Amino acid sequence: MNSPIIIIGGGASALMLASLLPKQSCIILESNAKLGAKISISGGGKCNITNANMGTEYYLGDEAFISPSLEAFSQKALLKWLERQRLVPVLRKETQYFCKNASSELVDIFLKESKKQKICLNESVESVSKREDIFYVKTSKKTYTTKNLVVASGGLSFPKIGASAIGYEIAEHFGHTLIKRAPALVGFTVQKDQFFFKELSGVSTDVVMTVGREKCAGALLFAHKGLSGPAVLDASLYWEKGSIEIDFLPGFSFKSIAGSKKLISSLLPLPKRVTKAFLLQLRIVDKNYNSLSKDEFERLQSLKEYIFAPAGTFGYSKAEVTKGGVNTNEVERMSMMSHNEEGLYFIGEVLDVTGRLGGYNFQWAFSSAYICWKSIKGKIREIRENKS
């Protein structure tokens, strides 16, 4: 079957592109039984669509590559587009835009818009080849042909909803290099020294985590596997190996309690369970603060600069996204088309662009799809004019 455009994937970037494209101009190939599976489960089922604070500084990747997409289709442009579709996201956590009631509100818009295209569900792409100027896309059911192929297959996160490496395999087949992939926006497992964290499972506290030059502020959640929570998930984006510094007392100064006769556990702005667990680890008896020895005081101060070396992460099954991917140096930033192969495009998570927690990865999916649409719509017009 020949088509002006074939889109591999049925997630956020694929659905945005299919929504923007004219009627009957593309075929969507999706391995799942339904479209938008990852959208449905994101943000606790309410989908964090975008963020009021937007810019390349919120992404891991080449800023020069990311910038044109965010400028072409900003968070404001996205919100206007959604409003035209009668979806007005609500602002939560000061800057994050969510669906008002459920992720299904966004999925329903895409389902409605994508009905104008041909949708093939439960159809996994097995391989892609090219002869002359035609791509041959072999699936579990048949072979499709096209001159314009868009890879929007996402990353490796959430294998239970059909994540696969097919996008990376296609990229490598056509000579693209892949930047090392790893789970991101994911919790950390702990080494023996921090096994006591597991005993605090369910307790949350605000921290600032420093990974290299990046600072990640927000809640840290002690979990039965190790550490999770927004600050931890953000930190995982930048961590590869080695130590992370955690300030468990952000905004707090020991000078403010100088000379106090109160118990240490009642003075530190931490949940008492956390304070007592740390005192035990630091070999400090919970006593009057003013009776601390110099050595004990120095140990207590380490809570401002606590050194933590993760054992690893919770893995792809718990990761919200995959960092790394198709090298953006080999993709045209104004169109998302491969430098290596005419008519081959990459959009969304499959590229080496990963955002922080807070709606940035959905914004990237939509913005990269938009800039691809701007480039590819001219080709569709040309194909249709040649046919008529």
N, C-alpha and C positions, 0 to 999 in steps of 0.2 A: 504494500500500500504506500503510495507516494503522498507526501504532505509538504506544504510550504515550510512548516516548523514541527519538530518533535521536541517535547520537553520531557526529560527523564526526571521523575520525582513528582510528588503531589503534596509538597509541604508549602511553607509560607512564601518562599521566593517563586516557586513554580506557579502557585495560585495567583499571586499578584501579576505575574507576567501574562498568564492566561486571561485574567480579567481585563487587562489593558489592551490586549490584542484584538483585532477585529474578528467578527463572527466567522467560524469555520476556517480558521487560519492555522490551528495547531492541534496536535494529538498529545495528550498527557498520558504517560506510561507510569503507573503507580503499582508497586508490589503489594501494597496493603489492600484490604477489602474496602477501605474508605479513604477519602482525601482528608488532609489536615490533621492527621493523628497526633502529631507533636503539639500543634496549636491547642488541641482539645485538652491536653493534660498539663499544659504550662501554667505557671503562676497559680498553682493550687486550683486549677480549673477555671481561673478567671482571666488568664492571659495578660501579662504585662506587655502591652503593645509597643510603647515607645516611652521617651523621657523628655521632660521639658528642657533639661540641660543636655545639649547635643554638641558633639564635636569629635574630632579625630583623637583627642586626648583620652577618650573613654574606650579606645580600641587598642588591641595588640595587633600590629600589622604596619604596613607601609602607609604613612599618613598621606603621602602624595597620591597614592592609589585610591585611598578611601575617600578623600575629600571631594572629588567631583560628584560622586554618587550622593553624598549627604547634601551637597549644595543643589544638585538637580532635583532631589526629592527629599526635602527636609522633614523634620517631625511636624512642622506646621502644615506643610503640604499634605502629609499623610493624614493628619487630623481633619483637614478640609475634605479630602477624598472620602474618608470614613463618614463624615457628616452628610455628604451627598448620598451616601448609601444608607442614611438614617441610623448611623451608629455614632453616638456621642460618648467617647470613653470618659471615665471618671478619674479624677486626680487623687491618688493616694500616696502616702509617705512623702508628701510635699512635692515631689517631681515626677512620680511614676504614673503613667496612664494605663488603666486597666479596663477591660470590658465591665459594664455596669453590674451584670448579674452572673454571666458565665461565658466561657470561651466560645461556646456554641454560637453566640451572637456574631462573632467574627467569622467563624467557620461557615455559618449560614450565608453570609454575604458572598464568600468565595464560591460556595456551592451554586448559588444563584447565578453569579457572573460566569462561572466556568461551564455552565450548561450550554453555552453557545459554541463550545469546543467539543471535540471528540475525546471522551475519557475512557481509558482502558485500565480497569482495576484488576487486582490479583494477577498482575502481569509483570514478572521480573525481567529486567534487562540482563542478558547473559554475556553479550559481547557487542562491540561496535567496530566496524571496519569501513574503509573508504576506497572506492575505485573511481578514478577520474575525479569528478566533482560531486559524487553521490555518497552519502553515508548510508551504510546498511546496519540497521539496528535489529539484532536478533534477540527476541524475547523468549519466554517459556512457552509462547503460543504461536508466534509467527515472526516474519521478518518485515520490517518497515524500511522505507527509503525516504531520504530527504536531503536537501542541499544545506539546510540550516538546523543544527542540533544544539539544544541548550541543556547543559548538565546542571540540574538543580536537585541533586540527590542527597544533599545534606552530608552529615558526618557519621561518626560511629556510635554516637550516644544513643541510649535507649534501644538496644538491640531487640527488646521485647516488642517494640512497635515497628519492626522491620528495617532498622538501620543496617546499611551494608556499605562495603568498600567499593561499589561499582563505579562511583564517580572518580575515585582515585585511580582505579584500574584503567578507565578510559583515558584519563589525563596522561598516565604513563605510556599507554599504547601510542599516543600521538606525540611522544617525546617530551612531555612536561616533567619537570622535577617537582618532587613533593617535599615540603618543609615538614620536619618531624611532627607527627601527630600525637596527641595525648589528651586524656580526659581533662576538661576544664569546667569551672564553676561547679566544683565538686568538693566533698569533704576530705579531710586528711586522716589517715591512720597514724597511730602513734608507736613510738619505740618504748622499750622497757621503762625508761626513766619517767615517762608520762602515762604509764598504765593507770595511775590514780585518777586521771581525767575521766576514765570510764565509770568510775564510782559516782561521778557528778552528773551522770546522764540525765538530760532533761532540764538542766539549769542553764540559763542564758545570762550573759553580761556584755556590756559594751566595751569594745577594745579598739586599739589602732594597731594594725599589723604592718610591718615594714618588710617588703621583699625587694631587695636591691634598692632601686631609687623610687619604687612605688609604695605609696601608703594607702592602706585599705581600712577604712573606719566603718564601724557598725557593730551589730550584735554577733557574738561568738556563742555558739550552742555546744555544750558538752554532750556527746552522743555515745552510745554503747560501742560504736566502732572507733571513736576518736573525737574529732572536732568537726563541726559543721556551722551553719549560720551564715548570714550575708557577708560578713567581713572575711570569713574563711573561704567562702566560695570565690570572692573577688581575688583573694590572695593566691588561690590555686591557678588563676590565669597567668600569673607571672612566675610562679615557682617551678623550677625544674629539678633541682637537687640542692642540698645544703640546708643552712639554717634560716629561720625566720625570726624576727624580733617582734615580741608582742608587748604592747603597753596595756596592762590590765587595769591601769588607773588613769585613763585619759582625762586631761583637764584638772587632775588632782595634784596638789603640791603638799609634800610632807611638812612644809613650813606652816601650813594652815593648822596643824595639830601639834605644833611644837610645845613641849612641856605638859601636854594633857595627861591627866591621871586616869583617864578612862581605859577600859580594856581595848586592846588592839582590834579585836573582832568587831567592836562597836564603832570604831573610828573610820575604818577603810570603807569606801563606797563600792563594796562588792557584796553579793549575796553571802550570808554568813557561812553557808556550807562551803563555798569557794574559799573564803578567807581561812577557815579552819583547816581545810585540806592543804592549802599552801603553807600555813604555819607549821603543820606537821612535816611537810616535805623540806621546809627551810630549817627544821630543827629549832623552832622558836616556840616557847610556851606562851599561851594566850594570857598576857599579864598587863599591868598598867603600862601604857605607852612610854611614860617618862622613866620607866625602870629598864628600858632596853640598853644593852651594852653597845659599844661602838660597832663591834663585829655583827651583832644581831641586827642593828639598824641598817648596816650595809647590805646584809642579806635580804632584809625586808624591802629595801629600795630596788632590788632586782625585779620586783613586780612591775616596775616602770620600763624595764628593758629585759624582759624574760626571753631567753633564747630557746627556741623550739625547732628541732630538726624532724620534720615528718618522716615516717617510715615509707609513706607512699600516699596514694589517694584511694577513694572508695571505688574507683574504676568507672568504665563506660556505662555500666548498668545504672549508676547513680548520677552520672555527669549530665549537666544540662546541655553542654555543647562539646564539640571537639575543636581544640586549637591546632594550628598547623594546617597543612593542606596544599592545594595547588599554588605554586610559587607565583605571586602576583607580578613579578618582573617579566613573566612570560604571557601576560594578559593585558590587552589594551584597556586602559582605565576609563576611556570615554565610551566604550561599547561593550566591554566584558568579552570581547572576542579574542580567541587564542592568537598569539603571534605566530604560532607554529602551523596552524591549520585554518584556512579560510572556511568560514561558516560554522566553526565550533566555538560555543560560548560556555562560560562558567559563571554561575551566580549563587549568592547565598553562602551557606556554611562550608561548602566544599572548598572554597578559597581560603587562603591563609590570612583571614581577617576574623578576629574574635572580639566581641564586646564584653564589657563588664556586666554584672548583674544590674537589672533595672530597665529592661526593654531595648537595650542596645542591639542585641542580636536579631530581634524581629525587625528593627528599623533598618539594619544592614540588609536583611533579606529583601525588604520592600524597596529600598533605595537602589540596590544593585539590579533588581528586576526592572525597575523603572528606566535606568540608564541603558539597559540592554534593549528594552522596548523602543526607546528613542532611536536606537541604531537599526534595529531589525525591521521596524515597520515600513521603512522605505523599500526593503527587499520584497516584502509581501506585495506592496503596491506594484512593484516592477513585475513580479511573477504573474499577478492577476491581469495586468495590462497586456502582457505577452500572450496570455491565454485568450483574451477577448478579441 
